Amino acid sequence: MLLYVDIKRLFNKPSLCSKKCPDCDAVTTKKNGHFRGKQRYRCTSCGVQFVHNTKPSPLTLWHEHTEHHQTVEALSTRFHRSLKTVRTYLDTYTLPEWSPAPRVMVAVADATKVGTAWILVIRDPDEGENVYSKEIETEAISDYQEGFRDLEERKFIITAVVGDGRIMIPWLFPKVKMQMCHFHQEQIVIRYLTLNPELPASKELLVLIRTLPTNDEASFTDAFNLWCRTWHAFLNEKTRAESGRVSFTHKRVRSARDSIRHHLPYLFTFEKYPELNIPNTANSLDGSFKKVKMAVGIHSGQTHARKMKMVLSMLRKKS
């Protein structure tokens, strides 16, 4: 018996394509004729038929621009839209409402400069989520006060604050435990002494401050007090200028010492209250800043409004 076989149909079976199904998000779809002159597809998983929309939405362009670092030129080529249209889509996109759930948390707070502007961020390191972000003119104590006041109004309960020396002020958070970031403290000392100091006192202090992350409060305090006693006369040396004015000879070494002395009560708060799980650095927040600055560098030349919108969009994403 001869069987009739449609050779054309056998060798031209519709193959699967990579179009995503709008209902089940599966990519097991295939072409299924045309509808009003447009290619139609059918999902082999759920059976739904749909027409693929080739026009990108502002949300799609914004996601590719911020998450995948696609430049305006790359988006223009990929979606076959003019540069002006892509910029218009990016500028018209509105950030969704952002309202992190209130909680009891340890807060990591810091500000960084992005371009010509400053961004203040407060982060929950345990959840890996920034709960407050705002553009500010310059890093000031009042901005930190406003940020924590806003969190308090939204029913957040802050048990401890981790930050740099700017917020290590007793009256700023009288009822909250404060932890000075070890990395920031080390950088403050390096700023005064440099990485290759010449004076023996500076060399010893630099070696001491580098042991801070691995040291405990008793050992570090004893070593620091011993250094202060050893170099007491050296630090009190004075020099008379030609004008007759007398000043300390080794000002930068004294400034490094004074910084450690001032922040010493807050360097080991994490050790005193282990139940609060306080981090000893602000590295969690510094990682977010690094990603933001990298993205700003990739998209150089954009308007200030679009740049700040991109920065806030990235900082408000949980990571």
Buried (B, 14 or more C-beta within 10 A) or exposed (E): EEEEEEEEEEEEEEEEBEBBBBEBEBEBBBBBEEEEEEBBBBBEBEEBEBBBEEEBEBEBBBBBBBEEEBBBEBBBEEBEBEEEBBBBBBBEBEEEEBEBEBBEBBBBBBBBEBBEBBBBBBBBBEEEBBBBBBEBEEBBEEBBEBBBEBBEEEEBEBBBBBBBBBBBEEEBBEEBBBBBBBBBBBEBBBEBBEEEBEBEBBEBBBEBBEEBEEBEBEEBBEBBEEBBEEBEEBBEEEEEEEEEEEEBEBEBBBBBBEBBEEBBEBBBBBEEBEEBEBBBBBBBBBEBBEEBBEBBEEBEEBEEEBBBBBBBBBBBBEE
